[in-house]
Amino acid sequence: WYQRRVRGTAKIMSQTHPAALAKFFCFNPLFGPNEKTEHLKILFFYPISADLDQQQSSVGLAEGLINFTRTFAVSKLCETLHTKKHTHVFYQPEPENWLVMVVTNPRITKYGVKETDETTEWLEDQLDDIALHCVLQKIYHTFKLFNGPFQYIIDNFGVDVLKNKLKAKMPKFLDHLEFESVDLFNTLDGMHFLPVHKNIYLRIQSFINMIENTFDQSIVYSSVFYKDNLVWSGLEQEDMRTLYKYLNDLRKRQGSSLSSKGTTFLSGPEGANLNQKSNSAPRVFIGPDAKQYYLIIHQLNDITCLFLINESDLNNTAFFQQLQEHLKVQIDFLAPIISEHYSRKLNAEEEYKYIYFNHMNLALKTSLKHKGADLLPEIKKILNEIHSDFETSKEGINEVIIKTHNDKWVVGKKSDQREFYVLFDKPVKIQDINEEVNKLSKVEFSNIFLD
């Protein structure tokens, strides 16, 4: 909000409205091939209050835009449409199954002395296309992980079951969308890894091998975390990325009731009572074949283990008792070693502000606290734009240097599948920037080639 004095009275002169979700819908054109069956192609529509005519109009417009753009580029599907007031984002995760998100662009309403003197300035260039696409992709991948692919549900249970699942699950994702917080960290969607010494890694590997060999008929996949850092995983990257976010969200929701020194199943047997038959282990669908497993999460001494098990062991009390006993012995040994290593890393002073991301293993490393939550909007926008240049530029841009309005510098570099960003708060001459970046690379990334 901005104010100025008019004849001794505070007069509001402008109001900023952030971007907001206007519509979100899923559709499959195969289910409504003609006008009489047009409504059947709608799998889900938000807001729920929209009547059928509004839904059909929105879906028809989206389908028309998709078909129209296909006449110009058969292999390149429609991804984004910008208008003055809205940004439309399209995503086809599976053949003929579409997700569409319509976002109201941010705007500034300006007021004059008279109530009728009101104008609106639409900020249609404030939203980043790639960031919005990542929002859609995360929504789909989270739904898919815990419910299965759209086509799998249709083929095995029918389209009405898919519609019911979307109606039950999607609003939970959509009600918490905040587009002003969609920044480079959301776009990269990386995972914090805990880099450990070779000997520690081998001990962790030995620990996992022992658990998986002991319970080879039950445990299919395993992952190990220390606090919110991934230490080891046997899952494919995309599945692990979604589970990583799920675990962090779960820990935040249950954090007040968890003791880092205690032992508990965050999912699996109901509560801590292993004698109860009921369980809270969510079913997950893993890999391109959507194989079904159940997610068991165990925490002890800041070490969290994720296990994907077969359904046959879900109510096997003896299995969980034995698993807990084995985990306690191994984690009691490993926890002090990892904790000491983690403390040394945590207490090391960071001279530079940087963000590093590796597309190959989705590793994210940064010296920014709280994932840059305190960064200025201008800096967040610059970081998004640099990343967009790296992703979409036909010229193959691999280095960008930008000076901000308050004389700070933002540097972005891309080398192969790695991206590296450095923020300079202190005054520095442009001719010294490369030297400073190289100095940071040697200190923080001595074992990584950044050209």
N, C-alpha and C positions, 0 to 999 in steps of 0.2 A: 504494500500500500504506500502511496505517496500523498502528502498533504501540502497545502499552502494556505496562508492567511488571506481571507477576503473580508475587509472591513472588521477586523478583530475577531472573526469567526473562522474556526478551522473548517476548510472546505476540502472534501475528498476529491482529488483530481484524476486519479486513475486506480484501477484495480486489475491485478494479474490473475488470470484463470489458468491453472495448469492443464495439461493434456488429460483427457479422460476417455474411458472406454464408452463408445456409443453403441456398438453392436458387435456380436460375436456369433458366428453360426457355422455349422458343419452340414455339408450336403453331398449327395451322390446322384448325379444326373441320370444314372441308369434306372433309378426307381420311379422317375417321373418323366417319361419320354414324350408325353403330350399334355395338352392343356387340362384335360380332365383329371390326369394323375399328377399334375405339377406339384401339388402339396406333399406328395409321398417322398419326393427327393430330399426334403428337409429332415435331417437327422437330429439337429438340435438348434435352438435359437435363443439368443439372449439379447435384450431382456425378456424374461419369461412373460411379461405383461403385453408384449407386442401381439396384435391380432394376426390372424392368418393372412389377410391381405398385405399387411406390412411385411410379414415374413417372406411371402412369395415375391413381392416387389424387390426386396433386398437381394434375395437369392437369384432372381431373374437377372438383375443388373450385374451381379458378380459373374454369373455364367456367361452373359453376353460379352462382358469385357474379356473374359478368358478366351472365348471362341474367336472374338475379333482379333486379339493379339496373335492368335495361332496362325492367322493368314500371313503374318509378316515373318514369324520365326517359329517354325514347327517344333524345333527341339528346345526352344527357350520359352518356358511358360511365363505367364503374367505373374509378377511378384509384388509390385507396388503401384498404386495409383495415388497421385497427389491432387487434391483440389484445394480451394481456398480455405475451406472450413474443416475438411477431413482428410485423413490418410488411410487408404485401404491397403491391407496387407493380405496376400494370398499364399497358401501353402498346400501342396499336394503331397502328403507323406506316403500315400498308397495310391495305386491306380484308381482313378475315378472318385476317390474320397478327398474332399476339399475342406480345409479350415480357412475361414475368412475373418479377419479382425478389422473393424472400422474404429478409428481413434479420432476424437474431436481434437483438432489442433489447439495448442495453447494460444491465448489471446490476451490483449490488454484493452480494457474498456476505459475510455477517457471521458471525463465529465467536465462540462463548462459551468459557468455561473448559474445558468438556467437549467432546469431539469431536462429540457428538451435538447440541450446541447450535449449529446452523447454520441460518441463514435467508437467503433471497434477496430482494432488493428490485429489481424490474424498473423500468427508467427508460424507459417507453414513450413519454414525451413529448420525449425528447432528439433524436429524428430528425426532420428537416424534410421534409415531403412534397414540396415543390417541388424541393428539393435532390436527393432520391432520384429524382424523375422526370427531372431533368437528367442523372443518371448513366445511366439507361436510354437516354435519347435520344442521348447521346454514343456509347454502345456501338453503337447501331443505325446512326447516321450514319457512324461510322468504318467499320463493316462494309460499308455500302452504297457508300461512296466507292470502296473498293478491290475490291469484289466484285459490285456491282450490287444493285438492289432485289430483295427476295425473289421477287416475282411475275415479274420479268424472268428470273431464273434458272429458276424453275419452268416458265415458258412456253417458254423456249429450250432448256433442257437436261434438265428433269425434276426432280421433287421429291427424288430420291435424290442428285442433284448438290448441291442446296441443303443437304441433311442433312450431306453430307460436308464441304462448305465450312464450315458452322457448327461441326461437330465439330473441324475443323482450326484455325479462327480464334478462336472464342469463348473457350476457356480462357486464351488469352494476355491477353484483356481482364480476365477475371474473377479471375485469380490475383493481380492487382496492385491490387485494390480495397481502399481504406482509408477506411472510413466516418467515422472520427474527423477526417479531414482534409477532409471535404466541407463547405465553408463558402461564404460569399457569392461568393467569386471563382470557385469551381467552378460555382455556380448561374448567375451572369451569363455565364460562359464568353466573356468579351470578348477583344478583341485590342488590344495596345498599338500605337498609331499614333505615328509620328514626325511631329509638326507641323513643317512647314518654311515658310520665307518663300516668298512667291508666285513670286519669280524662280527659286528653287531648284526649286520644284514644276514650273514650266514647263520647266526644263532636263531634269528627270526624265521628264516627259511627252514631250518631244522625243526623248529617248533611246529610250523604249519605241516610239514611232511609227516611228523609224528602223529598229529591230530587226524590228518586225512587218511593215513594208513591204518590207524587204530579204528576209525569209524568209516572205513572205505565203502561200506554198503549203505551208508546214511548220508554223509556229507559229500556234496558234489563240487561246490565252490567255496572258497574262503577268502576273507579280506581282514586286514589288521589295521587299526587306527590307534594313534596316540593323541589324546585330546581331539582336536579337529583336523589332524594331519594324517594323510594316508601313508602307511608304512609299507604295506605289501598287499597285492591283490592278484587273484587268478582269473578275474572277470575281464571281458572285453571292455574297452575304454568307454563306449557310449553307455553301456549298462552300469558301469561303475560310476560314471559321472552322475547319473540320475539317482543311484543309491547314496552317493556321497551327499547330495543335497538333501535327500530324504532323512538321512541319519542326523545331519546337522540341525535340520528343522525339528526332528524328534527330540534331540537333546535339549534344544532351546525350550520346547514345550514342557518337558519333564524335568528340566534342570533343577527347579526348586525342590523336587522330591528325590533327587538322586544324590548319593554320596559317592564322591570320587574314590573313597577308600573302601567302600562296600562292594559286595558282589551282587549282581542282579541280572536277570534276563529282561531286557527292554522289550523283547518280543519273544514268544515261545510259550512256555508254561504260564498260566495266568498268575501274575504277581510273582512272589518268591516261593509259593507253595508248590513244590514239585509233585505232590500227590493229587492235585486237581487235574481232571481230565480235560477241562475246557482250556483253550489256548487263544492267544491273540496274534499268532504268527501270520502275517499277510502273505497271500499267494502272489508270486511274481512270475512274469513271462520273460524268459531270457533267450537272447540270440535271434537270428533271422527265422528260425523254425518255431519260435514262441514256445519253447519247452517250459513246462510248469514245475516250479519248486516252491518251497515255503521258506520265508526269511526268518532266521533266528539271530537275535542280537544279544550278545553277552558283554557285560562291562565289569571290569575289576581293576582297581588302582590306575585309573585314567586310560587303561588299555581296553579298547572296544573291538570285539571280534564279530564279524558277520559271517554266517554260514547259510548256504542254501542247501536244504535237505529234501529228501523225497517225502511224499505224502504218507507213505507207509510208516514212517517214524514219528509222525506228528504227535500222536498220543501215547508214545512209548516212554513211560516214566523212567524206566531203567536207563534208556539211552541218555536222557537229559541229566540224570544223576551222575552217570559215568563221565559224561562230557564235562560237567561242572567240576568234578574232582580232578580230571586231567588238566583242565584249564587253570585251575587254582595253583597247582604245583608249578606249571610252566610259567605262568604270569608272575607269580611271586618271585621267581628267579629273574625274569626279564625286566620287570618294571623298574627296579632301581638303576639298571644299566641304561635303559632308554631315558629315564628321567634325568639322570646326570648329563647325558648328551644333549637333551632338549634344553636344559637350563643354561648350558654353555652357549648354545645358539641364541637363546632368548635374551641373554644378558649382553650379547655382543652389540656394540654401538653401530648404528647405521649412519654413515656420513652423507649418503645420497638418498634422494627420493626416486624410486624406480619401480617399474613393473616389467616382469619377464614372463613370457608364455611360450610353451612348446606345444605346437599342434599335434605332434606325434604321440605324446603320452598325456596330453592335457595338463601338464604340470604348470602351476601358477606360483610365482614367487614375487613378493613385493615387500618393500620397507614401509609402505603406507599403512598407518593404523586404521583399523575398521574398514579395510578395503577402500580407502580414500573418501570416506563419507564426508569429511570436512573440506574436500576440494571445492574451489569456486566453480560455479556453473560454467564460466568461460573455459576453464581448464578441462572440465569433463567433456564439453562440446568439442574442444580441439582434439582430445584423445580419441573420441569417436570418429572424427573426420579423418584423422591420420590412419586409423585402422581401416576405415572405409576405402581410403586411397590404396592401401596395401592389398585389399581384397578385390577391388573392382577395376583398378587402373589398367588400361590396355598398354600403357607405356612401361609397365613393370617397375613402378616406383618402389625403391627399397630403403630410402632415407628421406626424412622430412625434418626440417628445423623451423620452428615458428617462434616469433617474439610476440608476447602478449601485450595488452594495453598498458600494464603496469611494469613493463621492462623486464619481465621474466622470460625464460626460454623453455620450450618444450621440444624434446628431441625424440624422434621415433626411427627405429631401424628394423629392417626385416632381413633375415638371412636364412634362406631355405625355409624350413617350417617353424622358425623361431621369430618372435617379435619382442622388441626391447624398447622401453620408453623411459626417458629420464627427465625429471623436472628440476630445473635450476631456480632456487629461491634467491640465492646470493647473486650479486652482479658478476657477470662474466662476459668477456669479449667473444664475439662470434668466432674469431680465429683460434680461441682456446677451447672451444666446445669439444672438438674431436679428442683433444688430449685428455679432457676431463672424463669423457665417456670411456676412452680406452683405459684410464686409470681405474674406473669403477669396474670394468669388465675383468681386469686382472685380479681385483680384490674379491669380487663376488662370484665370478664365473670363470675361474681359472681353468676349469676342466671342460668348458663349453666353447666351441668355436663360434665367435660372433664377428663376421667380417663386415 
